[in-house]
């Protein structure tokens, strides 16, 4: 979650059904962060008054993920929710080894 406040933006992660603040940045970072995530998720850059949602693909070392993006307008700016992972493929995952009886 990227939550706009009066003068700052708060970065929150959901851990065990609770939102925990992990970082805080100046509110001036919100427009560029919002634009970057909108471009990645192929959302309308000009729209700031209605909710939008989409996703983008992320590839790393042996991991492919689809990350969901939801943008919600609020009085203090756009609230951004990231759904990580929306879909995950791990190339090295060996189901037989994981569920092998001991």
Secondary structure, DSSP 8 states (H G I E B T S, - for coil): -EEE-SSEEEEEEEETTEEEEEEEEEGGGHHHHHHHHHHHTT--SS--SS-EEEEEEEEETTEEEEEEEEEEEETTEEEEEEEEEEEEEETT--HHHHT---
